[in-house]
Amino acid sequence: MQKYSVFSLVKNAFSNHENWDLAWKDPTPKNEYDVVIIGGGGHGLATAYYLAKEHNITNVAIIEKGWIGGGNVGRNTTIIRSNYMHDENALFSEFGMDLWRRMSQDLNYNVMFSPRGIINLAHSDAQMNTYARRGNSMRLNGIDAVLLNREEVKEIIPMADFSENVRFPIFGGLMQPSAGTARHDAVAWGYARQADDMGVDIIQNCEVIGFDVSAGKINGVRTSRGDIKAKKIGLCVAGSTNILAEKLNMTLPIETHLLQACVSEPVKPVLDKVVTFGAGHFYISQSDKGEMVMGGDLDGYNSYAQRGNLPTLQHVLTEGIAMMPFLSKLKMLRTWGGIMDMSMDGSPIIDKTHIEGLYLNCGWCYGGFKATPASGWTFAHTIAQDRVHELNAGYSLNRFNTGHLLDEKGLGTKTWIS
């Protein structure tokens, strides 16, 4: 692993970075691997890393159609939390929180994990009762939860609209103090660098065009850079899952939708928490550069485009101004979109498939980034051991046939409660 002194950093900076060593190699694909992970996003990178770290499987390739960090791992609003009610979602996400807390040390790379806390605002007595129930369930699973009344919320976020005649009065909220944010790019780079250092091949600009399947068993993958044999293959491609599933004659209980977000011009520090709007789907935090990072709900139509539209952006910002009127004075700096594979119950799928040697990781809906370490850890276990871990046992593909759904009113991956 490369280490740099202050003097070498300055020297390379003045040399226009021409002498920098690559953070990870750009290898030519081998003819065969023990495991191929399709998808070089956060979940794919984490899976490869934990295959090497936890299971000593290093003959692994990550195949990425584009470049590392070019997908959803670099196009999200960076929120990390475990404020779920159902046991399966809560325990899985809290395990992930433990991984987040030590990630910078494990990867020897600062992912800028910031446990600043998240507050879900309530706008009615009924919503406060629902939050109380969710908070009690969280605490029973060992997750920190604090039910806040109106005055306590006002003390924490005085810039919110607490006026008497406001359309959406704030009754209180539910806070998870240990939740927060991390730097999305740093997470991708940290996992990529460590996986590469442990022997994993990261193959960029390599598109999957087909699969080699015979007698119900996966034998390899056909790519734009040649055929690659593999004993095991993991699909980990977020919103593109259905595209690859179609090449395998698989129909999955997911849909692909567009989710967009935006950031404002930088302002002085005003918000040190993540806050969600309980009367709609809007959430906001402030970045370390001072930008107000904001997101909302789906655009409402199926799409594979990484771009949004103005009507949805207007809807998002209208909700933001209703919650925090000062946002109306800010200019928007940029917007972006990510493609999400939305499952039918709002919870993910991490499981084996009916094809021997083929494993599936998809359906992350709104919460893919925060699940990065737990998803990678459990998916690596599922691939290496050829059996699910107890943490992802509830995320079976077959649950949509048996009816054992993890449906928190579609809120398993959202941050608001209707």
Protein Blocks (a to p, Z undefined) as FASTA:
>chain_A
ZZddfklmmmmmmnoommpccfbdcddddfbdfbdcehjbfklmmmmmmmmmmnopabbc
dddfbbghiammlmcghiacfddfblklmmmmmmmmmmmmmmmmmnopaehiacebpadd
dfbfklmmmmmmmmmmmmmnopacddddfklmmmmmmmbccbfklfbdcfbdcddfkgcc
ddfklmmmmmmmmmmmnopacdehiacfbdcdeehiafbdcdfebpaddfbdcddehjmm
mmmmmmnopacfbdddddddddddddddfbfcdcddfkbccdddddfkopacdddddehi
acfbfcddfklmmmmmmmmmmmmmmlmmpccfbdcdddddddfkopacddddfbehiacd
ehkljmmmmmmmmmmmmmmmmmmnopacfklmmmcfklmmnopacdehhimmccbdZZ
